[in-house]
């Protein structure tokens, strides 16, 4: 039975999609069967695996509105053991339609139940907001990973996201856990980085992943080649850091 993990942060540009794609690829490379569901209308997780957003037959949007079964939207990537339910801009319209769907609280849960036995992990890349798509993703997840930059605006957004997690626990999913907080675009030479890390350790020490993800050119350029970092630069710093985080995530959930 697959473990379902969402990657969520309402603040954009924090490495959320990058982390989802690279951790999924690292775990798949270890021999686990992984499905990544792109729940972001920008579709960056889809293009990050080299999949053209203009040539897809079925997408996350089609699954959400009931146009197709999730099994019919799954496509294999070019990378070992890694499949994806792709997304494109059509998904932006689903935010409003979710309010109109009858008994929509369970639509995704039912869809995932039909495929959970086929995968070891299901990762959901959430949009950079706390709207209905994110709420739905968290309501069907076993856990959530929170990627964040080492800056004070990210600290401010953390409390808002944690409040959302509490609400989802009380309303929809009492078993939802915070798998971990992942520091991204890390630069240990900056004073600000040290200050933010110290603040996080004060309140969330047990939730921080041991290895932060450094800001590197290779990680930034990999999506342009449609490759996760473990294929684009397998022995580079970014690849080794994501491998360590993937290993820790597998121990946590």
Backbone as JSON, one array per atom type, in Angstrom:
{
  "sequence": "XXXXXXXXXXXXXXXXXXXXXXXXXXXXXXXXXXXXXXXXXXXXXXXXXXXXXXXXXXXXXXXXXXXXXXXXXXXXXXXXXXXXXXXXXXXXXXXXXXXXXXXXXXXXXXXXXXXXXXXXXXXXXXXXXXXXXXXXXXXXXXXXXXXXXXXXXXXXXXXXXXXXXXXXXXXXXXXXXXXXXXXXXXXXXXXXXXXXXXXXXXXXXXXXXXXXXXXXXXXXXXXXXXXXXXXXXXXXXXXXXXXXXXXXXXXXX",
  "N": [[0.84, -1.19, 0.0], [0.66, 2.1, -0.97], [2.46, 4.91, 0.37], [1.31, 8.16, 0.84], [2.39, 11.32, 0.06], [2.34, 14.78, 0.31], [3.78, 17.71, -1.16], [4.09, 20.83, 0.0], [3.71, 24.36, 0.13], [2.56, 27.54, 0.61], [3.91, 29.71, -0.34], [5.46, 30.77, -3.26], [8.25, 29.73, -5.34], [10.06, 28.41, -3.64], [11.33, 26.06, -4.03], [9.68, 23.88, -4.02], [8.41, 22.25, -6.06], [10.73, 21.39, -7.36], [11.9, 19.9, -5.3], [9.97, 17.9, -4.9], [10.0, 16.54, -7.39], [12.72, 15.68, -7.5], [13.13, 14.16, -5.16], [11.23, 12.18, -5.55], [12.33, 10.97, -7.85], [14.79, 10.06, -6.85], [14.0, 8.14, -4.95], [12.63, 6.38, -6.6], [14.73, 5.51, -8.15], [16.03, 3.94, -6.37], [14.68, 1.63, -6.53], [12.03, 1.54, -5.76], [8.55, 1.71, -6.56], [7.18, 4.56, -7.86], [4.73, 7.11, -7.96], [4.05, 10.27, -9.22], [1.89, 12.9, -8.68], [0.87, 15.63, -10.38], [-0.35, 18.45, -9.14], [-0.4, 21.07, -9.61], [-1.38, 23.83, -11.47], [0.53, 25.1, -13.05], [2.12, 23.09, -13.99], [4.81, 22.38, -13.71], [6.13, 20.22, -12.53], [5.5, 18.23, -14.27], [6.73, 19.04, -16.73], [9.28, 19.05, -15.77], [10.02, 16.45, -15.82], [10.46, 16.03, -18.41], [8.19, 15.82, -19.97], [5.9, 16.72, -22.43], [3.58, 19.28, -22.09], [1.62, 19.82, -23.91], [0.87, 17.61, -25.28], [-0.64, 15.75, -23.94], [-3.08, 13.3, -23.17], [-4.87, 12.72, -21.04], [-5.23, 14.4, -17.9], [-4.47, 15.63, -14.56], [-6.59, 17.34, -14.11], [-8.68, 16.19, -15.65], [-9.1, 13.89, -14.16], [-9.97, 14.96, -11.72], [-12.42, 16.24, -12.35], [-13.88, 14.08, -13.04], [-13.78, 13.05, -15.58], [-12.14, 11.06, -16.44], [-10.75, 7.93, -15.26], [-8.24, 7.66, -12.73], [-6.31, 5.8, -13.37], [-6.21, 5.88, -16.11], [-4.92, 8.21, -16.59], [-2.33, 8.03, -15.84], [1.02, 8.13, -16.8], [4.07, 6.71, -17.97], [7.31, 7.82, -17.13], [10.52, 8.73, -18.54], [12.24, 7.72, -16.76], [13.56, 5.45, -14.39], [11.2, 3.41, -12.78], [9.41, 5.48, -12.29], [6.41, 7.13, -12.51], [3.83, 9.39, -13.7], [1.03, 11.53, -13.07], [0.06, 13.86, -15.18], [-0.11, 17.52, -15.47], [-1.64, 20.55, -16.65], [-2.42, 23.94, -17.64], [-5.18, 23.79, -17.63], [-5.97, 22.82, -15.2], [-6.28, 24.95, -13.52], [-8.89, 25.77, -13.65], [-10.19, 23.9, -12.15], [-10.24, 24.57, -9.5], [-12.46, 26.2, -8.91], [-14.48, 24.5, -9.78], [-14.38, 22.45, -7.96], [-15.91, 23.21, -5.82], [-18.4, 22.79, -6.73], [-18.78, 20.16, -7.36], [-20.55, 17.22, -6.57], [-20.48, 15.62, -3.45], [-17.73, 15.95, -3.27], [-15.73, 15.69, -1.4], [-14.62, 13.2, -1.17], [-13.65, 12.48, -3.64], [-11.0, 12.28, -4.69], [-9.83, 10.51, -2.94], [-11.18, 8.11, -3.4], [-10.3, 7.66, -6.0], [-7.52, 7.32, -5.61], [-7.46, 5.07, -3.99], [-7.84, 3.02, -5.76], [-5.42, 2.62, -6.96], [-3.41, 2.4, -5.15], [-2.19, -0.01, -4.43], [-0.45, -0.47, -6.45], [1.81, 1.02, -6.27], [4.69, 2.11, -4.34], [5.16, 4.59, -3.26], [3.34, 7.64, -3.39], [3.6, 10.79, -4.57], [2.54, 14.13, -4.22], [2.53, 17.1, -5.91], [1.79, 20.15, -4.81], [-0.06, 23.2, -5.56], [1.26, 26.62, -5.29], [-0.32, 27.75, -3.02], [-3.0, 28.0, -0.59], [-5.4, 26.96, -1.4], [-8.32, 25.18, -2.69], [-7.29, 22.99, -4.16], [-4.9, 22.35, -2.84], [-5.93, 21.79, -0.29], [-7.45, 19.5, -0.87], [-5.42, 17.77, -1.68], [-3.9, 17.5, 0.71], [-5.83, 16.38, 2.31], [-5.98, 13.77, 1.55], [-3.55, 12.7, 2.05], [-0.88, 10.89, 3.67], [1.16, 12.21, 4.83], [2.95, 15.39, 4.95], [5.45, 17.23, 3.29], [7.33, 20.11, 3.85], [8.87, 22.32, 1.98], [11.18, 25.0, 2.32], [12.65, 28.26, 2.02], [15.56, 29.83, 3.47], [14.63, 32.36, 4.81], [13.0, 35.24, 6.28], [10.38, 35.8, 5.48], [9.5, 33.32, 4.74], [9.43, 32.07, 7.21], [7.29, 33.42, 8.38], [5.2, 32.52, 6.77], [5.13, 29.88, 7.48], [3.66, 29.42, 9.89], [1.07, 29.91, 9.04], [0.67, 27.85, 7.2], [0.93, 25.63, 8.9], [-1.29, 26.01, 10.51], [-3.28, 25.51, 8.65], [-2.81, 22.79, 8.21], [-3.56, 21.8, 10.72], [-6.31, 22.37, 10.68], [-7.15, 20.73, 8.58], [-6.59, 18.26, 9.66], [-8.52, 18.2, 11.72], [-10.91, 18.38, 10.3], [-10.91, 16.66, 7.99], [-8.81, 14.73, 7.82], [-7.5, 13.11, 10.18], [-5.14, 11.68, 10.57], [-3.06, 12.9, 9.27], [0.32, 13.74, 9.01], [3.21, 15.81, 9.69], [5.8, 15.29, 7.76], [8.31, 16.42, 7.43], [10.39, 19.41, 7.5], [11.97, 20.95, 4.9], [14.9, 22.53, 4.17], [15.72, 24.71, 1.59], [17.68, 25.98, -1.22], [19.95, 26.67, 0.18], [22.46, 28.51, 1.88], [25.08, 28.44, 3.74], [26.93, 30.39, 4.4], [25.76, 32.8, 4.74], [24.65, 35.23, 7.05], [21.94, 35.62, 7.58], [20.85, 33.14, 6.93], [21.82, 31.51, 9.01], [20.47, 32.7, 11.16], [17.76, 32.2, 10.56], [17.74, 29.39, 10.53], [18.4, 28.88, 13.2], [16.12, 29.88, 14.44], [14.18, 28.15, 13.44], [15.08, 25.72, 14.52], [14.55, 26.18, 17.15], [11.81, 25.92, 17.41], [10.97, 23.86, 15.72], [12.71, 21.67, 15.74], [12.69, 18.84, 15.68], [11.45, 18.35, 13.32], [12.95, 19.2, 11.17], [14.7, 18.25, 8.25], [17.8, 16.54, 8.17], [19.76, 17.14, 6.29], [20.22, 20.01, 4.41], [19.18, 21.54, 1.27], [21.39, 22.76, -1.0], [21.91, 25.86, -2.8], [22.44, 25.48, -6.11], [23.84, 25.64, -9.42], [23.44, 23.46, -11.08], [21.14, 22.14, -10.08], [19.25, 24.08, -10.66], [19.32, 24.19, -13.46], [18.58, 21.67, -14.34], [15.71, 21.12, -14.73], [15.29, 22.38, -17.17], [16.38, 20.63, -18.95], [14.66, 18.6, -18.71], [15.09, 16.67, -16.75], [15.5, 14.92, -13.65], [17.74, 15.78, -10.94], [19.34, 13.64, -10.17], [19.83, 12.25, -12.45], [20.69, 14.16, -14.24], [22.99, 15.25, -13.08], [24.5, 13.14, -11.6], [26.53, 12.7, -9.63], [26.92, 15.06, -8.4], [26.76, 17.78, -5.99], [24.09, 18.59, -5.41], [22.6, 16.33, -6.15], [23.56, 14.4, -4.37], [22.72, 15.5, -1.96], [19.9, 15.49, -2.21], [19.58, 12.74, -2.36], [20.24, 11.98, 0.24], [18.16, 13.23, 1.66], [15.96, 11.91, 0.58], [16.43, 9.32, 1.52], [16.16, 9.75, 4.28], [13.49, 10.56, 4.37], [12.17, 8.19, 3.66], [12.6, 6.74, 5.94], [11.11, 8.11, 7.76], [8.42, 7.9, 7.12]],
  "CA": [[0.0, 0.0, 0.0], [1.51, 3.28, -1.14], [2.44, 6.06, 1.27], [0.97, 9.35, 0.06], [3.05, 12.48, 0.64], [2.21, 16.03, -0.43], [4.8, 18.75, -1.0], [3.23, 22.01, 0.05], [4.07, 25.65, 0.73], [1.79, 28.55, -0.12], [4.83, 30.67, -0.92], [6.07, 30.26, -4.47], [9.69, 29.9, -5.53], [10.83, 27.9, -2.51], [11.91, 24.76, -4.36], [8.69, 22.84, -3.73], [8.32, 21.32, -7.19], [12.07, 20.82, -7.54], [12.1, 18.88, -4.26], [9.06, 16.79, -5.18], [10.52, 15.79, -8.54], [14.01, 15.05, -7.24], [12.98, 13.12, -4.15], [10.53, 11.07, -6.22], [13.27, 10.28, -8.73], [15.79, 9.37, -6.03], [13.39, 6.94, -4.36], [12.37, 5.45, -7.7], [16.03, 4.97, -8.57], [16.39, 2.93, -5.38], [13.92, 0.41, -6.8], [10.64, 1.66, -5.34], [7.64, 2.21, -7.59], [6.74, 5.88, -7.42], [3.83, 7.9, -8.81], [3.98, 11.68, -8.87], [0.69, 13.56, -9.17], [1.08, 17.07, -10.54], [-1.57, 19.14, -8.75], [-0.14, 22.49, -9.81], [-1.74, 24.23, -12.84], [1.72, 25.48, -13.82], [2.62, 21.87, -14.62], [6.27, 22.34, -13.72], [6.59, 18.86, -12.21], [5.33, 17.47, -15.52], [7.8, 19.4, -17.68], [10.55, 18.7, -15.13], [10.33, 15.07, -16.2], [10.62, 15.97, -19.86], [6.91, 15.49, -20.6], [5.3, 17.88, -23.08], [2.24, 19.56, -21.57], [0.68, 20.01, -25.02], [0.59, 16.33, -25.94], [-1.2, 14.81, -22.97], [-4.48, 12.95, -23.42], [-5.59, 12.91, -19.78], [-4.44, 15.11, -16.91], [-5.06, 15.7, -13.22], [-7.87, 18.02, -14.26], [-9.67, 15.21, -16.11], [-9.39, 13.0, -13.03], [-10.72, 15.7, -10.7], [-13.8, 16.51, -12.75], [-14.54, 12.81, -13.31], [-13.79, 12.75, -17.01], [-11.45, 9.78, -16.63], [-10.21, 7.27, -14.07], [-6.84, 8.03, -12.55], [-5.48, 4.81, -14.06], [-6.08, 6.28, -17.51], [-4.13, 9.44, -16.66], [-0.95, 7.74, -15.46], [1.95, 7.84, -17.89], [5.42, 6.37, -17.53], [8.34, 8.77, -17.52], [11.71, 8.08, -19.1], [13.13, 7.42, -15.65], [13.3, 4.16, -13.75], [10.16, 3.22, -11.75], [8.76, 6.75, -11.98], [5.27, 7.48, -13.34], [3.28, 10.7, -13.35], [-0.25, 12.04, -13.56], [0.51, 15.19, -15.58], [-1.02, 18.66, -15.33], [-1.41, 21.76, -17.43], [-3.16, 25.11, -17.16], [-6.59, 23.44, -17.45], [-6.21, 22.54, -13.8], [-6.65, 26.18, -12.82], [-10.35, 25.83, -13.61], [-10.73, 22.92, -11.2], [-10.37, 25.19, -8.18], [-13.86, 26.61, -8.75], [-15.37, 23.36, -9.99], [-14.39, 21.61, -6.77], [-17.0, 23.65, -4.95], [-19.68, 22.41, -7.33], [-18.89, 18.71, -7.49], [-21.3, 16.58, -5.49], [-19.7, 14.7, -2.6], [-16.36, 16.07, -3.74], [-14.77, 15.47, -0.31], [-13.97, 11.89, -1.27], [-13.4, 12.1, -5.03], [-9.62, 11.85, -4.94], [-9.56, 9.35, -2.1], [-11.67, 6.95, -4.13], [-9.41, 7.45, -7.14], [-6.23, 6.8, -5.15], [-7.64, 3.72, -3.45], [-7.8, 2.05, -6.85], [-4.05, 2.46, -7.49], [-2.42, 2.37, -4.06], [-1.45, -1.28, -4.4], [0.47, -0.54, -7.6], [2.97, 1.86, -6.02], [5.22, 2.17, -2.97], [5.0, 5.98, -2.82], [2.64, 8.59, -4.26], [3.96, 12.16, -4.19], [1.66, 15.13, -4.82], [3.09, 18.46, -5.96], [0.67, 21.08, -4.61], [0.16, 24.57, -6.06], [1.74, 27.55, -4.25], [-1.47, 28.43, -2.4], [-3.72, 27.15, 0.36], [-6.73, 26.84, -1.95], [-9.0, 23.89, -2.66], [-6.45, 21.91, -4.66], [-4.0, 21.98, -1.75], [-6.75, 21.17, 0.75], [-7.78, 18.15, -1.32], [-4.2, 16.95, -1.64], [-3.56, 17.21, 2.1], [-6.88, 15.57, 2.94], [-5.8, 12.36, 1.19], [-2.14, 12.36, 2.24], [-0.42, 10.38, 4.96], [2.07, 13.21, 5.39], [3.29, 16.54, 4.12], [6.8, 17.79, 3.35], [7.27, 21.55, 3.68], [10.14, 22.93, 1.56], [11.19, 26.43, 2.58], [13.91, 28.98, 1.94], [16.03, 30.4, 4.73], [14.35, 33.79, 4.86], [11.99, 35.5, 7.3], [9.04, 35.69, 4.91], [9.15, 31.9, 4.8], [9.07, 31.78, 8.6], [5.95, 33.94, 8.6], [4.25, 31.65, 6.08], [5.1, 28.57, 8.12], [2.57, 29.33, 10.87], [-0.17, 29.84, 8.29], [0.57, 26.5, 6.66], [0.7, 24.7, 10.01], [-2.7, 26.17, 10.91], [-4.07, 24.79, 7.64], [-2.65, 21.37, 8.5], [-4.39, 21.52, 11.9], [-7.71, 22.38, 10.26], [-7.4, 19.54, 7.77], [-6.64, 17.14, 10.62], [-9.79, 18.21, 12.46], [-12.08, 18.28, 9.42], [-10.88, 15.62, 6.96], [-7.74, 13.72, 7.82], [-6.86, 13.15, 11.5], [-3.85, 10.98, 10.59], [-2.06, 13.66, 8.52], [1.5, 14.11, 9.79], [4.25, 16.6, 9.04], [6.96, 14.42, 7.56], [9.52, 17.19, 7.7], [10.63, 20.72, 6.9], [13.19, 20.83, 4.1], [15.52, 23.81, 3.84], [16.17, 24.72, 0.21], [18.49, 27.13, -1.64], [20.7, 26.92, 1.42], [23.8, 29.09, 1.79], [25.52, 28.52, 5.12], [27.82, 31.53, 4.64], [24.96, 34.0, 4.99], [24.2, 35.43, 8.43], [20.49, 35.43, 7.61], [20.6, 31.7, 6.94], [22.05, 31.05, 10.38], [19.41, 33.22, 12.02], [16.51, 31.47, 10.27], [17.91, 28.01, 10.98], [18.33, 28.91, 14.67], [14.71, 30.08, 14.79], [13.48, 26.9, 13.13], [15.48, 24.69, 15.49], [13.93, 26.52, 18.43], [10.41, 25.49, 17.43], [10.68, 22.67, 14.89], [13.97, 20.91, 15.63], [12.43, 17.44, 15.35], [10.85, 18.26, 11.99], [13.91, 19.57, 10.13], [15.54, 17.23, 7.64], [19.18, 16.74, 8.6], [20.57, 17.7, 5.2], [19.55, 21.04, 3.61], [19.5, 21.51, -0.16], [22.16, 23.95, -1.35], [21.61, 26.54, -4.07], [23.45, 25.13, -7.11], [23.47, 25.87, -10.81], [23.0, 22.19, -11.66], [19.74, 21.91, -9.69], [18.43, 25.06, -11.37], [19.28, 23.95, -14.89], [18.09, 20.33, -14.65], [14.36, 21.1, -15.33], [15.38, 22.79, -18.57], [16.72, 19.44, -19.71], [13.63, 17.6, -18.46], [15.72, 15.59, -16.0], [15.81, 15.09, -12.23], [19.15, 16.02, -10.73], [20.1, 12.39, -10.03], [20.19, 11.83, -13.81], [21.38, 15.26, -14.9], [24.32, 15.42, -12.47], [24.35, 12.1, -10.57], [27.53, 12.72, -8.56], [27.05, 16.43, -7.94], [26.34, 18.11, -4.63], [22.64, 18.58, -5.3], [22.13, 14.95, -6.23], [23.9, 13.72, -3.11], [21.87, 16.05, -0.89], [18.55, 14.95, -2.38], [19.64, 11.32, -2.02], [20.21, 11.9, 1.7], [16.82, 13.6, 2.1], [15.08, 10.79, 0.18], [16.67, 8.23, 2.46], [15.57, 10.12, 5.57], [12.04, 10.56, 4.21], [11.72, 6.81, 3.68], [12.65, 6.26, 7.33], [10.15, 8.87, 8.54], [7.03, 7.57, 6.8]],
  "C": [[0.88, 1.24, 0.0], [1.37, 4.27, 0.01], [2.22, 7.31, 0.41], [1.53, 10.58, 0.77], [2.87, 13.69, -0.26], [3.41, 16.93, -0.15], [4.07, 20.07, -1.09], [3.93, 23.2, 0.7], [3.34, 26.71, -0.07], [2.65, 29.62, -0.76], [5.49, 30.05, -2.15], [7.58, 30.46, -4.49], [10.56, 29.4, -4.4], [11.46, 26.53, -2.79], [10.97, 23.61, -4.09], [8.63, 21.78, -4.84], [9.66, 20.64, -7.43], [12.3, 19.69, -6.54], [11.21, 17.66, -4.5], [9.6, 15.91, -6.3], [11.79, 15.02, -8.19], [13.96, 13.97, -6.17], [12.26, 11.91, -4.74], [11.48, 10.27, -7.09], [14.32, 9.49, -7.95], [15.22, 8.08, -5.46], [13.08, 5.91, -5.44], [13.65, 4.77, -8.16], [16.51, 3.88, -7.61], [15.59, 1.64, -5.55], [12.48, 0.43, -6.35], [9.79, 2.18, -6.5], [6.98, 3.49, -7.1], [5.81, 6.51, -8.46], [3.86, 9.33, -8.31], [2.73, 12.28, -9.5], [0.95, 15.06, -9.2], [-0.24, 17.78, -10.28], [-1.43, 20.64, -8.89], [-0.47, 22.87, -11.25], [-0.55, 24.68, -13.7], [2.36, 24.29, -14.53], [4.12, 21.74, -14.64], [6.84, 20.96, -13.38], [6.51, 17.98, -13.46], [6.47, 17.76, -16.49], [9.17, 19.08, -17.1], [10.97, 17.27, -15.38], [10.4, 14.89, -17.71], [9.36, 15.62, -20.61], [6.27, 16.76, -21.16], [3.87, 18.07, -22.6], [1.2, 19.71, -22.68], [0.25, 18.7, -25.67], [-0.05, 15.29, -25.02], [-2.67, 14.55, -23.27], [-5.32, 13.22, -22.18], [-4.66, 13.53, -18.75], [-5.12, 15.03, -15.55], [-6.44, 16.35, -13.27], [-8.97, 17.04, -14.67], [-10.07, 14.24, -15.0], [-10.3, 13.71, -12.02], [-12.18, 15.92, -11.09], [-14.55, 15.23, -13.15], [-14.6, 12.42, -14.76], [-13.07, 11.44, -17.31], [-11.01, 9.22, -15.28], [-8.73, 7.62, -13.96], [-5.89, 7.05, -13.25], [-5.23, 5.21, -15.51], [-5.26, 7.55, -17.7], [-2.66, 9.21, -16.32], [-0.1, 7.44, -16.69], [3.34, 7.55, -17.31], [6.38, 7.46, -17.99], [9.5, 8.0, -18.15], [12.67, 7.62, -18.02], [12.64, 6.21, -14.87], [12.23, 4.24, -12.65], [9.36, 4.47, -11.44], [7.66, 7.06, -13.01], [4.69, 8.8, -12.86], [1.85, 10.84, -13.86], [0.01, 13.5, -13.89], [-0.54, 16.27, -15.37], [-0.66, 19.74, -16.32], [-2.34, 22.86, -16.93], [-4.66, 24.84, -17.0], [-6.94, 23.26, -15.98], [-6.62, 23.77, -13.01], [-8.16, 26.29, -12.68], [-10.96, 24.89, -12.59], [-10.96, 23.51, -9.83], [-11.82, 25.59, -7.91], [-14.8, 25.42, -8.87], [-15.43, 22.45, -8.78], [-15.54, 21.97, -5.83], [-18.35, 23.14, -5.45], [-19.87, 20.91, -7.44], [-19.64, 18.11, -6.3], [-20.38, 15.6, -4.77], [-18.23, 14.74, -2.98], [-15.33, 15.77, -2.67], [-14.01, 14.17, -0.49], [-13.52, 11.54, -2.68], [-11.99, 11.59, -5.26], [-9.27, 10.62, -4.13], [-9.98, 8.07, -2.8], [-10.73, 6.62, -5.29], [-8.08, 6.84, -6.7], [-6.35, 5.39, -4.61], [-7.5, 2.67, -4.54], [-6.37, 1.79, -7.36], [-3.0, 2.28, -6.4], [-1.6, 1.09, -4.03], [-0.42, -1.39, -5.51], [1.76, 0.24, -7.36], [3.42, 1.76, -4.56], [5.03, 3.57, -2.39], [4.21, 6.75, -3.87], [2.96, 9.98, -3.74], [3.06, 13.15, -4.94], [2.34, 16.49, -4.75], [1.94, 19.45, -5.93], [0.98, 22.44, -5.24], [0.65, 25.49, -4.94], [0.59, 28.41, -3.7], [-2.07, 27.49, -1.37], [-5.18, 27.03, -0.07], [-7.24, 25.41, -1.94], [-8.14, 22.74, -3.15], [-5.49, 21.42, -3.58], [-4.76, 21.28, -0.63], [-7.08, 19.74, 0.38], [-6.56, 17.24, -1.25], [-3.85, 16.55, -0.21], [-4.6, 16.29, 2.76], [-6.75, 14.09, 2.59], [-4.36, 11.89, 1.41], [-1.89, 11.76, 3.62], [0.47, 11.41, 5.64], [2.34, 14.33, 4.43], [4.74, 16.94, 4.36], [6.68, 19.27, 3.04], [8.66, 22.07, 3.27], [10.09, 24.43, 1.85], [12.59, 27.01, 2.46], [14.29, 29.53, 3.31], [15.86, 31.91, 4.71], [13.15, 34.02, 5.77], [10.57, 35.47, 6.75], [8.56, 34.22, 4.93], [8.75, 31.5, 6.22], [7.65, 32.25, 8.89], [4.89, 33.04, 7.96], [4.1, 30.29, 6.73], [3.92, 28.41, 9.07], [1.22, 29.21, 10.17], [-0.39, 28.44, 7.73], [0.28, 25.48, 7.76], [-0.73, 24.81, 10.54], [-3.62, 25.45, 9.93], [-4.0, 23.29, 7.88], [-3.52, 20.96, 9.7], [-5.87, 21.44, 11.53], [-8.06, 21.14, 9.46], [-7.43, 18.29, 8.65], [-8.0, 17.06, 11.3], [-11.0, 17.96, 11.56], [-12.09, 17.04, 8.53], [-9.95, 14.45, 7.23], [-6.97, 13.74, 9.14], [-5.48, 12.5, 11.56], [-2.75, 11.72, 9.83], [-0.9, 14.07, 9.43], [2.43, 15.01, 8.99], [5.49, 15.73, 8.96], [8.25, 15.16, 7.86], [9.53, 18.53, 7.01], [11.98, 20.65, 6.2], [13.71, 22.21, 3.73], [16.1, 23.73, 2.43], [16.96, 26.0, -0.09], [19.36, 27.61, -0.49], [22.09, 27.49, 1.12], [24.28, 29.35, 3.22], [26.43, 29.69, 5.43], [27.06, 32.81, 4.97], [24.51, 34.07, 6.45], [22.71, 35.16, 8.57], [20.13, 33.95, 7.67], [20.74, 31.13, 8.35], [20.95, 31.49, 11.33], [18.1, 32.45, 11.82], [16.6, 30.03, 10.75], [17.8, 27.93, 12.5], [16.89, 29.04, 15.14], [13.9, 28.8, 14.54], [13.8, 25.81, 14.14], [14.83, 24.93, 16.85], [12.53, 25.93, 18.53], [10.14, 24.17, 16.72], [11.89, 21.76, 14.74], [13.74, 19.47, 15.18], [11.88, 17.25, 13.95], [11.85, 18.56, 10.87], [14.63, 18.34, 9.57], [17.0, 17.56, 7.95], [20.03, 17.44, 7.55], [19.76, 18.75, 4.44], [19.97, 20.91, 2.15], [20.17, 22.83, -0.54], [21.65, 24.58, -2.64], [22.73, 26.21, -5.05], [22.93, 25.37, -8.51], [22.89, 24.61, -11.43], [21.53, 21.9, -11.33], [18.82, 22.84, -10.48], [18.28, 24.75, -12.85], [18.66, 22.61, -15.27], [16.68, 20.32, -15.25], [14.36, 21.51, -16.8], [15.74, 21.65, -19.5], [15.68, 18.33, -19.53], [14.15, 16.42, -17.68], [15.77, 15.9, -14.51], [17.31, 15.19, -12.04], [19.97, 14.73, -10.63], [20.45, 11.77, -11.38], [21.01, 12.91, -14.52], [22.82, 15.43, -14.38], [24.42, 14.44, -11.3], [25.35, 12.13, -9.42], [27.76, 14.13, -8.01], [26.49, 16.63, -6.54], [24.83, 18.03, -4.45], [22.06, 17.18, -5.31], [22.39, 14.2, -4.93], [23.03, 14.21, -1.96], [20.44, 15.52, -1.01], [18.49, 13.45, -2.08], [19.55, 11.12, -0.51], [18.81, 12.22, 2.24], [15.83, 12.49, 1.77], [15.21, 9.62, 1.14], [16.03, 8.51, 3.82], [14.03, 10.11, 5.49], [11.49, 9.14, 4.29], [11.72, 6.22, 5.09], [11.55, 6.93, 8.18], [8.7, 8.45, 8.29], [6.92, 6.19, 6.13]]
}
